[in-house]
Amino acid sequence: MDHRRIPPVQGEENMAPETAMLGYGYYPEWSEGAVKCPNFQTSTFVFPTAEAGKTYFEMAMGKPGHENDRMGLIYSRINNPTVEILENRLKLWDKAEAAAVFSSGMSAISTTLLTFLRPGDLLLYSNPLYGGTHKFIHSILPAFGVEILGFHPNQTRDEIMAMIDASGLGKRLRMIYVETPANPTNHLIDIRMASDIAASYTAKNLAAAAKPEDVKRILTVVDNTYMGPIWQHPLELGADMVLYSATKYIGGHSDLIAGAATGTASLMTAVKRMRTVMGTNTDSHTAWLLLRSLETLMIRMNAAEANAKEVAAWLVKHPAVERVIYLGHLDERDGNQYAIYKSQCKGAGAMISFVVRGGEKGAFRFLNHLHHIKLAVSLGGTESLAEHPGTMTHSDVPEEEKLSLGIVPGLVRLSVGVERAADLIADLQQALEPEHTHLHTDPAFGHIL
């Protein structure tokens, strides 16, 4: 049976995403009545005829003349049923037309940037960025002839546009890349503002062009990893594309690596074609695990957010903590950041950064004395994780730049999980105590727990 000809279940499109995750896009008739989508773990697929195989490849390569043809399965680097079902479900959270999944968050980011940026183009990006993204933008893109220009939180629309004009590169602006909230400082960037800037320069370039048909619309791309698909919806705020490290909240169990993108069908088609060439697709088993994770996504994220609220309230009162950076603590005194939070975010999230007194030494001492909370990078899992951004996730960022962005030596990043909040607070309390008689070590591995 050609599963692409089975009509959708009536009302399926109108379900809430958390309901649709239990069955959207999959029909038991496909697979011997199996309630859950199987893992189609195969590298290649049999064509019904040679003519069909020719058509599928022409469609995959983007050749015209197949607008009314149905795409078939070819090879799992190009398409796979398990992956397609995952993409169909992922798009629902952001109310997108389409989605694409990748082998990692950095695969999603690098594939997207290389899909739309060409030598001579200008990329405008927000600061701070995740360390891997910072490395790619600063070290890889310039080697391909792409110009880069960064802006900071709290810069106004007029200030950013004045900076673009002063660079002389406004006519070459191709993409505005925003990470909000920023990793690891929780700084917020106004997505509507970024989208307005993109629209303004697109209009300027169209007005000045001898051939308007040659002018490409400037894209606004948002890394939404910190907020996941629940707490912020960038497409509703004017963004063209949303990117995720699906390793984080979407996967949510620290047992897989994946990335994702959502947006219009045309943008996702372009990204998927680049993904096919670069080989940055995910595998069917990872897709199958992500399908399982999507079923509990809202439950997990809501539980983590509730815990983070309690943990942040406790941290703010501890004398060993100099400052707590948590979206839920923003108020009118925080000016533009509070205004963005109220208009843009649907929750405070579960990421807390805080500055431990004593600089790097104080932060390391705290991290080395954690018992339950794991000293590890990544975020968004069921377990709570803590790390030191300055020497770990953002170690490649120049020291002067780190300090200017608020990544100070005492800064610790905490991803709050779904454990009992009181237990997390107890662990934080004992790790922040001024005196310890001994370190807790694992004799099997010989390192500090």
Backbone torsions as a table, in degrees:
resi	resn	phi	psi	omega
1	MET	NA	132.7	176.4
2	ASP	-78.2	104.3	-174.4
3	HIS	-64.1	-20.3	-179.6
4	ARG	-74.0	-7.0	179.6
5	ARG	-104.4	-0.4	177.0
6	ILE	-77.2	124.5	-178.8
7	PRO	-68.3	150.4	178.0
8	PRO	-65.2	153.4	177.3
9	VAL	-66.2	136.7	-178.0
10	GLN	-59.9	129.6	178.9
11	GLY	86.1	-5.9	-176.2
12	GLU	-61.0	-38.2	-178.5
13	GLU	-66.0	-22.0	-176.1
14	ASN	-95.4	-0.4	-180.0
15	MET	-70.0	152.7	169.7
16	ALA	-64.6	146.3	-177.8
17	PRO	-54.0	-40.7	-178.2
18	GLU	-64.4	-24.7	175.0
19	THR	-81.3	-44.0	-177.8
20	ALA	-62.9	-25.6	-179.2
21	MET	-62.7	-15.3	-177.6
22	LEU	-89.6	1.8	179.6
23	GLY	-176.0	-8.1	-174.0
24	TYR	-58.4	133.1	173.7
25	GLY	80.1	-0.4	179.3
26	TYR	-126.9	138.2	-179.5
27	TYR	-127.3	127.4	-176.9
28	PRO	-55.1	-24.4	179.3
29	GLU	-59.8	-22.9	180.0
30	TRP	-65.1	-35.8	-163.5
31	SER	-136.0	62.9	173.4
32	GLU	56.3	27.8	177.5
33	GLY	81.0	9.5	-179.9
34	ALA	-59.3	130.3	-179.1
35	VAL	-64.5	-41.2	-178.7
36	LYS	-101.0	149.3	176.9
37	CYS	-61.8	127.8	177.6
38	PRO	-72.6	167.0	170.0
39	ASN	-88.5	108.1	177.9
40	PHE	-80.8	78.0	-173.5
41	GLN	-89.0	81.8	178.3
42	THR	-143.6	149.2	-179.8
43	SER	-84.8	-32.1	-173.7
44	THR	-139.2	164.8	-174.7
45	PHE	-130.4	146.2	-178.7
46	VAL	-79.5	131.2	176.0
47	PHE	-84.2	142.2	177.6
48	PRO	-66.0	-35.0	177.3
49	THR	-148.5	163.6	175.9
50	ALA	-63.8	-36.5	179.3
51	GLU	-63.0	-39.8	177.9
52	ALA	-63.9	-42.6	178.3
53	GLY	-59.4	-41.3	177.2
54	LYS	-60.9	-46.1	-179.6
55	THR	-62.0	-44.9	-179.2
56	TYR	-59.6	-42.8	-178.8
57	PHE	-68.5	-39.0	177.4
58	GLU	-62.7	-38.6	177.7
59	MET	-67.4	-42.0	-179.0
60	ALA	-63.4	-33.0	-178.8
61	MET	-88.3	-1.0	175.3
62	GLY	82.3	21.3	178.5
63	LYS	-73.7	139.6	-177.9
64	PRO	-70.9	168.0	176.8
65	GLY	98.2	4.5	-177.4
66	HIS	-123.1	27.7	-175.1
67	GLU	-60.7	-29.9	-177.5
68	ASN	-103.7	5.3	179.9
69	ASP	-89.6	153.3	177.0
70	ARG	-95.4	130.2	179.4
71	MET	-71.2	137.4	177.1
72	GLY	-108.9	175.3	-179.3
73	LEU	-82.7	138.6	-176.0
74	ILE	-121.4	-64.1	-167.9
75	TYR	-161.7	139.8	-168.2
76	SER	-69.1	-11.0	169.9
77	ARG	-74.2	-22.6	-179.1
78	ILE	-97.6	-50.9	178.2
79	ASN	-158.1	155.1	-175.6
80	ASN	-156.3	138.3	-176.4
81	PRO	-58.3	-43.3	-179.7
82	THR	-62.7	-43.1	179.4
83	VAL	-65.3	-40.8	-179.1
84	GLU	-64.6	-40.2	178.0
85	ILE	-64.0	-43.0	176.7
86	LEU	-58.4	-46.6	-179.5
87	GLU	-63.1	-38.2	178.6
88	ASN	-64.8	-32.7	178.6
89	ARG	-80.4	-38.5	-179.4
90	LEU	-59.7	-37.2	-176.2
91	LYS	-64.2	-22.9	-175.8
92	LEU	-66.8	-36.0	-176.6
93	TRP	-61.6	-40.3	-178.1
94	ASP	-94.9	3.3	-175.7
95	LYS	54.1	45.4	-178.8
96	ALA	-96.3	163.3	176.2
97	GLU	-77.0	-30.7	-176.0
98	ALA	-156.9	166.6	177.9
99	ALA	-142.0	161.1	175.1
100	ALA	-138.8	142.2	177.4
101	VAL	-116.3	154.7	-171.1
102	PHE	-136.1	173.4	-177.7
103	SER	-75.3	-15.1	177.5
104	SER	-166.4	168.9	174.5
105	GLY	-62.2	-41.5	178.6
106	MET	-66.9	-30.1	173.9
107	SER	-63.7	-42.6	178.4
108	ALA	-61.9	-44.0	-178.0
109	ILE	-67.8	-52.3	-176.0
110	SER	-65.6	-40.2	179.2
111	THR	-64.3	-41.8	179.6
112	THR	-64.8	-46.3	-178.8
113	LEU	-63.8	-40.7	-179.3
114	LEU	-75.0	-19.3	176.0
115	THR	-68.9	-39.2	-169.5
116	PHE	-110.2	-15.8	-177.6
117	LEU	-99.4	138.4	179.9
118	ARG	-128.2	160.8	177.8
119	PRO	-52.2	131.9	-177.8
120	GLY	95.5	-18.8	178.3
121	ASP	-70.2	156.5	176.0
122	LEU	-109.0	129.6	171.2
123	LEU	-106.1	120.6	173.2
124	LEU	-97.8	127.4	-175.1
125	TYR	-134.0	153.4	179.2
126	SER	-87.3	160.3	175.6
127	ASN	-126.7	150.6	-8.7
128	PRO	-77.9	168.7	178.4
129	LEU	-122.3	158.6	169.4
130	TYR	-53.5	144.0	-174.1
131	GLY	-56.1	-40.8	179.6
132	GLY	-66.2	-39.2	177.8
133	THR	-66.7	-43.1	177.9
134	HIS	-56.9	-44.6	-179.8
135	LYS	-62.9	-45.1	-177.6
136	PHE	-64.9	-43.9	-178.1
137	ILE	-68.9	-39.9	-175.1
138	HIS	-85.8	-28.6	-174.1
139	SER	-109.1	-31.5	-174.9
140	ILE	-95.0	-51.7	-175.8
141	LEU	-59.3	-43.8	178.6
142	PRO	-60.8	-30.4	177.5
143	ALA	-65.9	-21.5	177.1
144	PHE	-98.4	10.8	175.4
145	GLY	84.6	13.2	179.0
146	VAL	-88.6	130.9	176.6
147	GLU	-83.3	144.2	-179.5
148	ILE	-128.5	146.0	-179.7
149	LEU	-147.5	122.2	-176.4
150	GLY	-103.1	149.6	172.6
151	PHE	-128.3	165.3	-172.4
152	HIS	-114.9	157.3	173.5
153	PRO	-57.1	149.6	179.2
154	ASN	77.1	-4.8	169.6
155	GLN	-72.5	137.5	-178.6
156	THR	-81.1	168.0	177.1
157	ARG	-57.2	-46.2	-178.5
158	ASP	-64.4	-39.0	179.1
159	GLU	-65.5	-40.4	-179.9
160	ILE	-67.7	-42.8	-179.9
161	MET	-67.0	-35.4	176.5
162	ALA	-64.1	-37.3	178.5
163	MET	-66.1	-41.2	178.0
164	ILE	-63.2	-46.0	-179.6
165	ASP	-62.5	-39.9	-179.5
166	ALA	-65.3	-27.8	179.5
167	SER	-74.1	-20.3	-177.6
168	GLY	75.4	13.3	-173.8
169	LEU	-112.5	12.1	-176.4
170	GLY	-57.2	-36.4	-179.2
171	LYS	-70.5	-14.0	-177.7
172	ARG	-107.8	3.2	178.1
173	LEU	-61.9	126.2	-177.5
174	ARG	-119.1	-29.6	-176.5
175	MET	-151.2	143.4	169.5
176	ILE	-112.9	119.3	-175.9
177	TYR	-108.4	122.2	-174.3
178	VAL	-123.4	132.0	170.5
179	GLU	-114.8	114.1	-177.1
180	THR	-149.0	129.1	-7.0
181	PRO	-62.0	151.2	-176.3
182	ALA	-77.0	142.9	176.0
183	ASN	-93.4	119.7	11.1
184	PRO	-111.6	14.2	-167.9
185	THR	-95.4	-5.9	-178.6
186	ASN	65.3	14.7	175.5
187	HIS	-63.9	142.3	-179.7
188	LEU	-103.9	140.1	173.8
189	ILE	-114.5	136.0	-178.9
190	ASP	-74.3	108.8	-178.1
191	ILE	-66.6	-39.6	177.8
192	ARG	-61.1	-40.3	178.2
193	MET	-61.9	-45.9	179.9
194	ALA	-60.9	-42.2	178.5
195	SER	-65.0	-38.5	178.3
196	ASP	-64.6	-39.8	177.7
197	ILE	-63.3	-43.7	178.4
198	ALA	-60.4	-44.4	-179.8
199	ALA	-65.8	-37.5	-178.8
200	SER	-64.3	-45.4	-179.2
201	TYR	-74.4	-29.4	173.3
202	THR	-62.2	-45.0	179.2
203	ALA	-63.8	-42.7	178.5
204	LYS	-60.4	-44.6	-177.6
205	ASN	-67.9	-36.1	176.7
206	LEU	-64.7	-42.9	-177.8
207	ALA	-65.6	-31.8	-176.1
208	ALA	-92.9	-6.8	-172.7
209	ALA	-81.5	139.3	173.7
210	ALA	-71.2	-34.5	177.4
211	LYS	-123.9	90.4	-177.7
212	PRO	-55.1	-28.7	-178.9
213	GLU	-66.4	-17.3	179.3
214	ASP	-87.4	-8.7	-178.3
215	VAL	-82.5	126.5	178.7
216	LYS	-94.1	141.1	177.6
217	ARG	-67.1	136.1	179.2
218	ILE	-76.2	130.4	-175.0
219	LEU	-95.3	145.0	171.4
220	THR	-110.9	118.3	-176.4
221	VAL	-118.6	131.4	-174.9
222	VAL	-121.5	125.3	169.4
223	ASP	-82.2	111.3	-174.0
224	ASN	-106.1	19.8	-173.3
225	THR	-57.3	-44.1	-175.1
226	TYR	-63.2	-30.6	-176.7
227	MET	-101.4	-11.5	-179.1
228	GLY	60.0	-175.4	-177.6
229	PRO	-77.1	-0.9	-173.9
230	ILE	-97.8	-47.3	-166.2
231	TRP	-91.8	-4.2	179.0
232	GLN	-159.6	136.5	-178.1
233	HIS	-124.8	86.3	-173.4
234	PRO	-60.3	-32.9	-178.9
235	LEU	-63.2	-32.4	178.1
236	GLU	-72.2	-14.5	-178.0
237	LEU	-103.2	8.6	175.5
238	GLY	107.2	-5.0	178.6
239	ALA	-68.3	153.2	176.9
240	ASP	-92.3	-32.4	-178.8
241	MET	-142.1	151.0	175.3
242	VAL	-123.4	134.8	178.7
243	LEU	-116.6	149.5	178.1
244	TYR	-140.1	144.4	154.6
245	SER	-83.3	103.1	-178.6
246	ALA	-71.2	-8.8	171.6
247	THR	-57.5	-32.3	-170.0
248	LYS	-81.1	-116.3	-173.0
249	TYR	-64.2	-35.9	-178.0
250	ILE	-63.7	-48.0	174.0
251	GLY	-73.5	-56.6	166.0
252	GLY	74.9	3.4	-178.1
253	HIS	-129.0	11.1	178.2
254	SER	54.0	37.8	-179.2
255	ASP	-130.4	14.8	178.1
256	LEU	-156.3	162.9	175.2
257	ILE	-123.3	127.8	-179.5
258	ALA	-163.5	163.4	175.3
259	GLY	-135.2	166.7	-178.9
260	ALA	-151.4	156.3	174.4
261	ALA	-141.9	145.6	174.8
262	THR	-133.6	154.0	179.7
263	GLY	168.9	-156.6	178.8
264	THR	-71.9	159.9	-179.4
265	ALA	-61.6	-39.2	-178.0
266	SER	-67.5	-40.6	178.3
267	LEU	-67.2	-41.4	-179.9
268	MET	-67.4	-33.2	176.4
269	THR	-62.7	-44.6	179.0
270	ALA	-63.2	-42.5	-179.8
271	VAL	-65.7	-40.9	-179.3
272	LYS	-65.7	-34.5	177.3
273	ARG	-66.0	-40.5	175.6
274	MET	-67.0	-39.0	177.9
275	ARG	-59.1	-41.3	179.3
276	THR	-61.3	-43.7	-178.3
277	VAL	-70.2	-41.0	-177.3
278	MET	-80.9	-17.1	-179.0
279	GLY	71.4	32.7	-177.1
280	THR	-97.6	19.3	178.3
281	ASN	-72.5	162.6	173.7
282	THR	-92.8	169.3	179.7
283	ASP	-96.8	165.2	-174.3
284	SER	-66.9	-33.2	-179.0
285	HIS	-68.0	-42.4	176.1
286	THR	-62.1	-41.2	177.6
287	ALA	-60.8	-40.4	179.4
288	TRP	-63.9	-41.6	176.8
289	LEU	-64.3	-39.4	178.5
290	LEU	-65.7	-35.0	175.8
291	LEU	-60.9	-40.4	176.9
292	ARG	-63.9	-42.7	-177.4
293	SER	-65.2	-35.6	-178.5
294	LEU	-61.6	-26.9	-178.0
295	GLU	-66.8	-24.6	-178.8
296	THR	-115.3	10.7	-173.7
297	LEU	-55.2	-51.8	-176.5
298	MET	-66.5	-40.4	179.3
299	ILE	-61.1	-46.6	-178.7
300	ARG	-64.0	-47.0	-176.8
301	MET	-67.3	-38.2	177.4
302	ASN	-64.8	-39.6	179.4
303	ALA	-66.2	-42.6	179.6
304	ALA	-64.7	-40.4	179.6
305	GLU	-63.9	-41.4	178.5
306	ALA	-62.8	-40.6	177.5
307	ASN	-64.7	-43.3	-177.6
308	ALA	-60.3	-37.1	178.9
309	LYS	-59.9	-44.2	-180.0
310	GLU	-69.5	-42.4	-178.6
311	VAL	-64.3	-44.8	-179.2
312	ALA	-63.4	-39.9	178.7
313	ALA	-63.0	-34.7	179.2
314	TRP	-74.8	-43.5	-177.7
315	LEU	-59.8	-37.2	-175.9
316	VAL	-62.0	-23.6	-177.0
317	LYS	-94.4	-6.4	-174.5
318	HIS	-83.2	131.4	-175.9
319	PRO	-66.0	-21.4	179.5
320	ALA	-81.5	-7.7	-179.1
321	VAL	-103.4	121.0	-177.1
322	GLU	-78.9	-39.2	-176.4
323	ARG	-156.8	141.8	176.5
324	VAL	-115.5	131.4	-179.4
325	ILE	-115.2	103.4	-173.9
326	TYR	-146.6	130.5	-174.6
327	LEU	-58.8	-33.7	-178.5
328	GLY	-67.1	-11.9	179.3
329	HIS	-97.2	-1.5	178.1
330	LEU	-66.2	141.3	174.6
331	ASP	-145.5	-171.6	-174.7
332	GLU	-56.7	-27.6	-179.8
333	ARG	-67.3	-16.5	-178.5
334	ASP	-91.5	7.6	170.9
335	GLY	56.2	-122.4	-173.9
336	ASN	-62.4	-35.2	180.0
337	GLN	-62.4	-40.0	178.0
338	TYR	-67.9	-40.5	179.5
339	ALA	-62.1	-41.9	178.1
340	ILE	-64.8	-44.3	-179.0
341	TYR	-58.0	-45.5	-176.5
342	LYS	-68.5	-33.4	-176.4
343	SER	-91.6	-19.4	-168.8
344	GLN	-113.5	-33.2	-171.8
345	CYS	-102.6	142.6	178.5
346	LYS	-100.7	4.0	178.0
347	GLY	-172.1	170.1	-178.0
348	ALA	-89.3	-9.2	179.9
349	GLY	76.1	-171.7	-176.5
350	ALA	-129.6	21.7	178.6
351	MET	-106.3	125.9	179.1
352	ILE	-124.5	130.9	168.7
353	SER	-114.1	142.2	178.4
354	PHE	-148.1	151.6	-177.4
355	VAL	-101.0	119.3	177.8
356	VAL	-87.0	135.4	178.2
357	ARG	-63.7	144.3	179.6
358	GLY	102.0	9.1	175.9
359	GLY	64.3	-149.1	-178.1
360	GLU	-61.0	-39.8	179.8
361	LYS	-61.1	-44.1	179.0
362	GLY	-66.1	-39.7	179.0
363	ALA	-65.7	-43.6	179.7
364	PHE	-64.4	-40.5	-179.6
365	ARG	-61.8	-42.7	176.8
366	PHE	-61.9	-49.5	-177.6
367	LEU	-62.2	-37.0	-178.6
368	ASN	-71.0	-15.5	-178.2
369	HIS	-106.0	5.3	174.6
370	LEU	-68.6	141.6	179.1
371	HIS	-104.3	-61.5	-178.0
372	HIS	-83.6	-48.5	-179.9
373	ILE	-64.4	129.5	-173.9
374	LYS	-85.3	139.1	174.4
375	LEU	-85.2	95.7	-175.5
376	ALA	-161.7	154.2	175.2
377	VAL	-82.5	-179.6	-172.9
378	SER	85.3	177.0	-175.4
379	LEU	-164.0	171.5	173.6
380	GLY	78.7	9.0	178.8
381	GLY	-89.1	174.6	179.0
382	THR	-67.5	-27.8	179.0
383	GLU	-93.8	153.5	177.9
384	SER	-82.5	138.7	-177.8
385	LEU	-131.0	142.8	176.6
386	ALA	-129.9	145.3	178.7
387	GLU	-151.0	172.4	-178.6
388	HIS	-113.2	97.9	-173.6
389	PRO	-54.7	-42.2	-174.3
390	GLY	-58.5	-32.5	-177.5
391	THR	-113.6	0.4	-176.9
392	MET	-122.6	-93.3	-173.9
393	THR	-62.5	-28.6	-177.6
394	HIS	-117.1	27.5	-175.4
395	SER	-64.9	-26.1	-176.3
396	ASP	-84.6	-8.9	178.0
397	VAL	-74.0	131.6	180.0
398	PRO	-54.1	144.2	-173.7
399	GLU	-57.0	-45.3	-178.6
400	GLU	-62.4	-39.2	179.5
401	GLU	-67.7	-40.9	177.7
402	LYS	-57.0	-47.6	-178.2
403	LEU	-63.2	-39.4	-178.7
404	SER	-68.3	-23.8	-179.3
405	LEU	-93.2	-2.5	179.2
406	GLY	93.2	8.6	177.6
407	ILE	-89.6	78.9	-174.1
408	VAL	-87.7	164.0	-175.6
409	PRO	-57.9	-30.8	-177.5
410	GLY	-88.0	2.9	-174.4
411	LEU	-74.7	130.2	175.2
412	VAL	-120.1	137.8	175.5
413	ARG	-106.0	129.1	-177.8
414	LEU	-121.6	121.0	171.8
415	SER	-97.7	115.0	-175.6
416	VAL	-86.6	131.4	-177.9
417	GLY	-98.2	-154.0	-171.9
418	VAL	-105.4	12.8	179.2
419	GLU	-66.9	177.7	174.0
420	ARG	-69.5	127.4	-174.8
421	ALA	-58.2	-38.1	-178.8
422	ALA	-62.1	-35.0	178.9
423	ASP	-70.5	-37.6	177.1
424	LEU	-65.3	-42.8	179.2
425	ILE	-63.7	-39.9	178.3
426	ALA	-62.2	-39.8	179.0
427	ASP	-67.3	-43.0	177.4
428	LEU	-62.2	-39.9	-178.3
429	GLN	-63.3	-47.4	-178.1
430	GLN	-68.3	-30.9	179.3
431	ALA	-73.8	-24.0	179.7
432	LEU	-92.5	-1.3	-180.0
433	GLU	-61.7	143.6	-175.4
434	PRO	-69.3	-24.6	-177.9
435	GLU	-128.5	136.1	174.1
436	HIS	-131.3	138.2	-179.5
437	THR	-83.1	-24.8	179.5
438	HIS	-160.2	162.3	174.8
439	LEU	-92.3	147.7	177.7
440	HIS	-92.8	115.8	-177.7
441	THR	-121.0	156.4	176.0
442	ASP	-96.8	110.7	-176.0
443	PRO	-62.7	-24.9	-179.0
444	ALA	-71.7	-32.0	-176.6
445	PHE	-111.1	-17.7	176.2
446	GLY	72.1	21.4	177.6
447	HIS	-123.2	164.4	-178.0
448	ILE	-74.4	132.6	177.9
449	LEU	-82.7	NA	NA
